Amino acid sequence: MFRNREAATLLAALQYWREEMVPHGRAIMQPYFHDLKLDHLTPLNKREIAKLSERLNRLARATND
């Protein structure tokens, strides 16, 4: 899966996204999805991001690197 540093970076990015992007609505997020050619997907909401962060955090703690 992910190494601890990789997971930590992803968790930090998710926290930033949740704190800085989510309050402004999905319209502000769409350019990032467009750049990745993922326009057809809907960005996660605050609760979904929190759940994803929890899952990633559990995975990171389960590895030893």
PLY file of the C-alpha trace (Angstrom):
ply
format ascii 1.0
element vertex 65
property float x
property float y
property float z
element edge 64
property int vertex1
property int vertex2
end_header
0.00 0.00 0.00
1.46 3.37 1.01
4.59 4.03 3.02
4.13 6.04 6.19
5.50 9.26 4.68
3.28 8.85 1.65
0.22 8.24 3.82
1.11 11.22 6.02
1.35 13.45 2.95
-2.00 12.21 1.67
-3.58 12.75 5.09
-2.20 16.29 5.23
-3.54 16.97 1.74
-6.96 15.63 2.71
-6.99 17.79 5.82
-6.11 20.85 3.73
-8.80 19.97 1.19
-11.39 19.52 3.95
-10.46 22.77 5.70
-9.76 25.04 2.74
-11.79 23.72 -0.19
-14.93 22.09 1.20
-16.30 25.27 2.84
-16.35 26.98 -0.58
-18.38 24.29 -2.31
-17.80 21.81 -5.05
-17.56 24.41 -7.82
-14.16 25.54 -6.51
-12.95 21.93 -6.57
-13.91 21.17 -10.17
-10.82 22.72 -11.82
-8.64 20.19 -9.99
-10.83 17.34 -11.18
-10.77 18.83 -14.70
-6.96 18.97 -14.71
-6.89 15.27 -13.84
-9.53 14.51 -16.48
-11.91 13.37 -13.75
-14.71 15.86 -14.46
-17.25 13.05 -14.45
-16.65 12.43 -10.73
-18.14 14.38 -7.84
-15.73 15.54 -5.12
-16.17 13.99 -1.70
-18.00 15.96 0.95
-16.57 16.78 4.39
-17.90 13.62 6.04
-16.66 11.38 3.22
-13.21 12.95 3.41
-13.14 12.36 7.18
-14.00 8.68 6.66
-11.35 8.33 3.96
-8.79 9.98 6.26
-9.66 7.55 9.04
-9.20 4.57 6.71
-5.88 5.87 5.43
-4.70 6.63 8.96
-5.51 3.06 10.08
-3.59 1.66 7.11
-0.60 3.88 7.85
-0.51 2.80 11.49
-0.71 -0.86 10.46
2.52 -0.68 8.45
6.00 -0.45 9.91
8.03 1.51 7.37
0 1
1 2
2 3
3 4
4 5
5 6
6 7
7 8
8 9
9 10
10 11
11 12
12 13
13 14
14 15
15 16
16 17
17 18
18 19
19 20
20 21
21 22
22 23
23 24
24 25
25 26
26 27
27 28
28 29
29 30
30 31
31 32
32 33
33 34
34 35
35 36
36 37
37 38
38 39
39 40
40 41
41 42
42 43
43 44
44 45
45 46
46 47
47 48
48 49
49 50
50 51
51 52
52 53
53 54
54 55
55 56
56 57
57 58
58 59
59 60
60 61
61 62
62 63
63 64
